[in-house]
Amino acid sequence: MSSSHSRLLVPILCLLAALGIFSTSLYLPSLPAVGQALGASQESVQFTLALFFLGSAVGSLLLGPLSDRLGRLIIAKGGLLLFIAASLWCAESQDILSLQFGRFFQGFAASSGPLVARAVGRDLYEGSSLTRFSATIMMVISISPAIAPSLGGLIQAYFGWEKNFYFLMLFGCIVVFVVWIWLPETNGNPKKFPNLSAMLKNYFHLLKDSYCGALCLVIGLQMGAVFCYISLSPYLFITLFKWSPQEFGLVGITSAFGNMMGFALARHFAHRIHFHQGILIGSLLCCLISLGFIGICFFFSEKSSFLVLYSICFYSASALTVVNSSAAAMNLYPEMAGTSSAMVGAVQIGSGAFGSTLASLLPISPIALGITLASLSLASFILGIFIEKKKWLGR
């Protein structure tokens, strides 16, 4: 790898990794307006988020093995070109059904970004170094939830919801340009085009590994909790607490601050604690923080300031869990970095479909949100105890 490529590698991977979360966060302040403009219900509009996450999960599962066989670059380039086309589709949608289909394909295309970023990281790093690399990437891209909702709120206020998707087109054009020029190929031994049986065999190998399955379930539970908050938060702040879309955009800054604290802690302690300890500590903190939030809302009142503080603390603890469980799963099979990345990505983003669907079933209530997040965090903590008891410390 040339020195110029080496210097640009992390910034390029950050842009790729941010593709999915930026596409989601930019759109959040527009959710109520989309429903009004297209004459759609709250559930139908929230379903566009679930379909985006579902598309991302499907994309990860299909594109991961392809990146092992064809290389990282071709997947990144093709995915970005499809992302640009899908963003145009969404911008030109005239009804909610068209927007839902467009969001599915946009999610499918967006999955190529974080997929390639994780696979390139696994090509170059392992063990605690992989944890530090993952935490560094996640810490940088956590700026996206700070920038995107604020920017999306401004675009919504002055130009309308459609222009958010035109902005995503521009973002995709910038990313595909830097990828085309500067991203090196790190898969040194790409293989022939995979057939269906080969792809299924690789996934079956991962799925039958109970350790890998347990780690993926921890990721799914914790990310499901995060996406449940993401999906319900526009209605809590804009509908319940009567915030404007611009004011709601500022909430992303506080959430990003919590994410950055959690990723920074994971990076700092990467050489000091084992993957399992990070999972246990993060999950337990998420559960305790949620119980504290429920108590405050029940005995005092449901205030927007309490919800903001809760999001900061929960995001911070959740980041510690997700970094360690993701790095542990990616560390298992270096010869299948793309497939492993696809599995982790499918679980991370697929849990977004679960979390956003769960949010659409909840009442617009901070207490209901706190109970749901506490339950999911408790489940991930119990699973973390099971992982530790199984004595997979050598893995």
Backbone hydrogen bonds, N-H to C=O, Kabsch-Sander energy under -0.5 kcal/mol:
donor,donor_aa,acceptor,acceptor_aa,energy
6,S,2,S,-2.4
7,R,3,S,-2.1
8,L,4,S,-1.5
9,L,5,H,-1.0
10,V,6,S,-0.5
12,I,8,L,-2.3
13,L,9,L,-2.7
14,C,10,V,-2.4
15,L,11,P,-1.9
16,L,12,I,-2.3
17,A,13,L,-2.9
18,A,14,C,-1.8
19,L,16,L,-1.2
21,I,17,A,-0.5
22,F,18,A,-2.7
23,S,19,L,-1.7
24,T,20,G,-1.4
25,S,21,I,-2.9
26,L,22,F,-2.2
27,Y,24,T,-0.5
28,L,24,T,-0.8
28,L,25,S,-0.6
30,S,27,Y,-1.3
31,L,28,L,-1.7
34,V,30,S,-2.7
35,G,31,L,-1.7
36,Q,32,P,-1.6
37,A,33,A,-2.8
38,L,34,V,-2.6
39,G,35,G,-0.7
40,A,35,G,-2.2
45,V,41,S,-2.1
46,Q,42,Q,-2.6
47,F,43,E,-1.6
48,T,44,S,-0.6
48,T,45,V,-1.3
49,L,45,V,-0.6
49,L,46,Q,-0.9
50,A,46,Q,-1.5
51,L,47,F,-2.6
52,F,48,T,-1.7
53,F,49,L,-2.4
54,L,50,A,-2.4
55,G,51,L,-2.8
56,S,52,F,-2.0
57,A,53,F,-2.3
58,V,54,L,-2.5
59,G,55,G,-2.6
60,S,56,S,-2.5
61,L,57,A,-2.1
62,L,58,V,-1.9
63,L,59,G,-3.0
64,G,60,S,-2.2
66,L,62,L,-0.8
67,S,63,L,-2.0
68,D,64,G,-1.2
69,R,65,P,-1.6
70,L,66,L,-3.7
71,G,66,L,-0.5
71,G,67,S,-0.9
75,I,71,G,-0.7
76,A,72,R,-2.1
77,K,73,L,-2.8
78,G,74,I,-2.3
79,G,75,I,-2.4
80,L,76,A,-2.0
81,L,77,K,-2.0
82,L,78,G,-2.0
83,F,79,G,-2.1
84,I,80,L,-2.0
85,A,81,L,-1.7
86,A,82,L,-2.7
87,S,83,F,-2.1
88,L,84,I,-1.6
89,W,85,A,-1.9
90,C,86,A,-2.3
91,A,87,S,-2.2
92,E,88,L,-1.7
93,S,90,C,-1.3
99,L,95,D,-1.8
100,Q,96,I,-2.3
101,F,97,L,-2.1
102,G,98,S,-2.6
103,R,99,L,-2.5
104,F,100,Q,-1.7
105,F,101,F,-2.0
106,Q,102,G,-2.2
107,G,103,R,-2.5
108,F,104,F,-2.3
109,A,105,F,-2.3
110,A,106,Q,-2.6
111,S,107,G,-1.5
112,S,109,A,-1.4
113,G,110,A,-1.2
115,L,111,S,-1.7
116,V,112,S,-2.2
117,A,113,G,-2.2
118,R,114,P,-2.5
119,A,115,L,-2.2
120,V,116,V,-2.7
121,G,117,A,-1.9
122,R,118,R,-2.2
123,D,119,A,-2.0
124,L,120,V,-1.2
125,Y,121,G,-2.2
129,S,126,E,-1.1
130,L,126,E,-0.7
130,L,127,G,-0.6
131,T,127,G,-1.5
132,R,128,S,-2.4
133,F,129,S,-2.4
134,S,130,L,-3.0
135,A,131,T,-2.7
136,T,132,R,-2.3
137,I,133,F,-2.5
138,M,134,S,-2.7
139,M,135,A,-2.5
140,V,136,T,-2.0
141,I,137,I,-2.6
142,S,138,M,-1.2
143,I,140,V,-1.5
144,S,141,I,-1.9
146,A,143,I,-1.1
147,I,143,I,-2.3
148,A,144,S,-3.2
150,S,146,A,-0.6
150,S,249,G,-0.6
151,L,147,I,-2.7
152,G,148,A,-3.5
153,G,149,P,-2.6
154,L,150,S,-1.8
155,I,151,L,-2.6
156,Q,152,G,-2.6
157,A,153,G,-2.2
158,Y,154,L,-2.2
159,F,155,I,-2.6
160,G,155,I,-1.5
163,K,160,G,-0.9
164,N,161,W,-1.3
165,F,161,W,-0.6
165,F,162,E,-1.0
166,Y,162,E,-1.2
167,F,163,K,-2.1
168,L,164,N,-1.7
169,M,165,F,-1.7
170,L,166,Y,-1.9
171,F,167,F,-2.5
172,G,168,L,-2.6
173,C,169,M,-2.1
174,I,170,L,-2.0
175,V,171,F,-2.3
176,V,172,G,-2.5
177,F,173,C,-1.6
178,V,174,I,-2.0
179,V,175,V,-2.4
180,W,176,V,-2.3
181,I,177,F,-1.7
182,W,178,V,-2.8
183,L,178,V,-0.6
183,L,179,V,-1.2
186,T,184,P,-0.6
188,G,186,T,-1.3
191,K,68,D,-0.7
199,M,195,N,-2.0
200,L,196,L,-2.6
201,K,197,S,-2.1
202,N,198,A,-2.0
203,Y,199,M,-2.1
204,F,200,L,-2.7
205,H,201,K,-2.1
206,L,202,N,-1.7
207,L,203,Y,-2.9
208,K,204,F,-2.3
209,D,206,L,-0.9
210,S,208,K,-1.0
213,G,209,D,-2.5
214,A,210,S,-2.2
215,L,211,Y,-2.2
216,C,212,C,-2.4
217,L,213,G,-1.9
218,V,214,A,-1.9
219,I,215,L,-2.2
220,G,216,C,-2.6
221,L,217,L,-2.5
222,Q,218,V,-2.4
223,M,219,I,-2.9
224,G,220,G,-2.1
225,A,221,L,-1.6
226,V,222,Q,-1.8
227,F,223,M,-2.7
228,C,224,G,-1.7
229,Y,225,A,-1.9
230,I,226,V,-2.3
231,S,227,F,-2.4
232,L,228,C,-1.9
233,S,229,Y,-2.4
235,Y,232,L,-0.7
236,L,232,L,-1.9
237,F,233,S,-2.7
238,I,234,P,-2.4
239,T,234,P,-0.7
239,T,235,Y,-0.6
240,L,235,Y,-2.1
241,F,236,L,-2.0
243,W,237,F,-2.9
248,F,244,S,-2.6
249,G,245,P,-1.8
250,L,246,Q,-0.8
250,L,247,E,-0.8
251,V,248,F,-1.7
252,G,248,F,-0.6
252,G,249,G,-0.9
253,I,250,L,-1.0
254,T,250,L,-1.0
255,S,251,V,-2.2
256,A,252,G,-2.5
257,F,253,I,-1.9
258,G,254,T,-1.9
259,N,255,S,-2.4
260,M,256,A,-2.8
261,M,257,F,-1.9
262,G,258,G,-2.1
263,F,259,N,-2.7
264,A,260,M,-2.3
265,L,261,M,-2.2
266,A,262,G,-2.2
267,R,263,F,-2.3
268,H,264,A,-2.4
269,F,265,L,-2.4
270,A,267,R,-0.8
272,R,269,F,-1.4
273,I,269,F,-2.3
278,G,274,H,-1.9
279,I,275,F,-1.9
280,L,276,H,-2.4
281,I,277,Q,-2.6
282,G,278,G,-2.2
283,S,279,I,-2.4
284,L,280,L,-2.3
285,L,281,I,-2.2
286,C,282,G,-2.1
287,C,283,S,-2.1
288,L,284,L,-2.6
289,I,285,L,-2.8
290,S,286,C,-2.0
291,L,287,C,-2.3
292,G,288,L,-2.3
293,F,289,I,-2.1
294,I,290,S,-2.4
295,G,291,L,-2.2
296,I,292,G,-2.2
297,C,293,F,-2.4
298,F,294,I,-2.4
299,F,295,G,-2.6
300,F,296,I,-2.0
301,S,296,I,-0.6
303,K,301,S,-1.0
307,L,303,K,-1.5
308,V,304,S,-2.2
309,L,305,S,-2.2
310,Y,306,F,-2.4
311,S,307,L,-2.3
312,I,308,V,-1.8
313,C,309,L,-2.1
314,F,310,Y,-2.9
315,Y,311,S,-2.4
316,S,312,I,-1.8
317,A,313,C,-2.0
318,S,314,F,-2.8
319,A,315,Y,-2.2
320,L,316,S,-1.2
321,T,317,A,-1.4
322,V,318,S,-2.6
323,V,319,A,-2.4
324,N,320,L,-1.5
325,S,321,T,-2.4
326,S,322,V,-2.4
327,A,323,V,-2.5
328,A,324,N,-2.0
329,A,325,S,-1.8
330,M,326,S,-2.5
331,N,327,A,-1.5
332,L,329,A,-1.1
336,M,333,Y,-1.6
337,A,334,P,-1.0
340,S,336,M,-3.1
341,S,337,A,-2.6
342,A,338,G,-2.3
343,M,339,T,-2.3
344,V,340,S,-2.6
345,G,341,S,-3.0
346,A,342,A,-3.0
347,V,343,M,-2.0
348,Q,344,V,-2.8
349,I,345,G,-3.0
350,G,346,A,-2.2
351,S,347,V,-1.8
352,G,349,I,-1.0
353,A,349,I,-1.0
354,F,350,G,-1.5
355,G,351,S,-3.3
356,S,352,G,-2.9
357,T,353,A,-1.9
358,L,354,F,-2.4
359,A,355,G,-2.1
360,S,356,S,-1.6
361,L,357,T,-0.7
361,L,358,L,-0.9
362,L,358,L,-0.6
362,L,359,A,-0.9
365,S,363,P,-2.2
369,L,365,S,-2.0
370,G,366,P,-2.6
371,I,367,I,-2.5
372,T,368,A,-2.0
373,L,369,L,-2.5
374,A,370,G,-2.3
375,S,371,I,-2.1
376,L,372,T,-2.1
377,S,373,L,-2.2
378,L,374,A,-2.3
379,A,375,S,-2.0
380,S,376,L,-1.9
381,F,377,S,-2.1
382,I,378,L,-2.5
383,L,379,A,-2.1
384,G,380,S,-2.0
385,I,381,F,-2.1
386,F,382,I,-2.0
387,I,383,L,-2.4
388,E,384,G,-2.1
389,K,385,I,-2.8
390,K,386,F,-1.7
391,K,388,E,-1.4
392,W,387,I,-0.9
395,R,392,W,-2.0
